[in-house]
Amino acid sequence: MYLTRLTLQPHPDLKAMVQRLGDVYREHQMLWQLFETDPDAQRDFLYRRDLHQGHPRYYLLSRRPPVNSLGLWQIDTPKVFQPKLRSGQSLAFMLRCNPVISRDGKRHDVVMDHKQRMNWKSMAPSDRPPLQEVIEEAGTAWLKRQAKGHGFAVDIDGLSVGGYQRHQSRRGRRNIRYSTLDFTGVLMVTDPESFQRALIRGIGPARAFGCGLMLIRRV
């Protein structure tokens, strides 16, 4: 696996390209072009989009190093991603994900689901808890469930939950809707093998749209 940081090169059409990257499906297509064309290949990378000096910057975890064949990107030298993990190890982490809960065969946004279960709409505005509190409760509960199945435990006291956004895009006639939450904090590895798989495969759905990549560092 390779971990790569990349940004768009200065270009006369940079503004139009940035606007194009506002569409998550087109964004995924542009990143897919960084890899040699293989009609039988399936997506084998995770990515995270941030902003740097007002322009998109990406972190890309992939099985193959990206190739800048179109010359659109400034690509930092890819780093081999082989973390040495051990049980009990503490790591700082950043995670952007699409937190959902499955019920009746359908996926539901955990924040919206939490609001529905507490009858948010029927509550008097003065009785409603702050939205950030609802986001933190729903997000924390979701991450704790994910941690249990992916070989790590989260330090809840130091956990930051925020950046809640609902996204909409389009692929042909299909509407694409999903939400994102950002988590930062410290975790402890409980099962190195399971945690390694989670880092490589990603956590949660919508991984084709910039969700699921967990960035880690030593503390």
C-alpha positions, 0 to 999 in steps of 0.5 A, a space after each residue: 500500500 502507498 500513502 500519497 499527498 497530492 494537490 492540483 497543479 496551477 492551471 489556466 482552468 484551475 477554477 473550473 477544475 476546482 468547481 468540477 471537483 465539487 461533484 463527488 462523482 467527477 472527483 472520483 473519476 479524476 482520481 481514478 485517472 491517476 492509475 493505469 487504465 484496466 477495464 477489469 480493475 475495481 477501485 483499490 484506493 481510499 482518499 480524503 479531501 481537505 482544503 489547503 490555501 483554498 484549493 483541494 488537497 488529497 490524501 490517497 491510500 492505494 495499492 498502486 502508486 499514482 501516475 501523473 500521466 495528464 500532468 494535472 497534479 503535484 504529487 508528493 513522493 508516495 510513502 510505503 504504508 506498512 504500519 507496525 501495529 501492536 496490541 495496546 498501542 496508542 495512536 492519534 487519528 483523523 477519520 472522515 466517514 459516512 456514519 449510517 445504521 441499517 434498519 429494515 434493509 435500509 441505511 439511515 444517517 445516524 444523526 437523522 435517525 437519532 433525531 427521529 428517535 427522540 421525536 425532534 420535530 415534535 419537540 418544542 424548540 426550547 426543549 430541543 438539545 443543541 444540534 451539536 450535542 445530538 451529532 456528538 451523541 449519535 457519532 460517538 455511539 456509531 464510532 464505538 460500534 465500529 471500533 469494536 468490530 475493527 480492532 481498536 478502542 477510542 478514548 471518548 474523553 478526548 474525542 472530537 466529533 464535528 463537521 457534519 454535512 449532507 451531500 448530494 450529487 448525481 450519476 446519470 439519472 441516479 441521485 447520490 445522497 450521503 452524509 459525513 462526520 469528522 472524528 479526531 482523537 486518540 485510539 488504542 489498538 486491541 486487535 492489530 490484524 483487524 485494525 490493519 484490515 480496517 485501515 486498508 479497506 476503510 471504515 463505513 460506506 461511501 468509500 468511493 466518495 472520500 469516506 473511510 480513510 483513517 489517518 494515523 500517527 504515533 503519540 
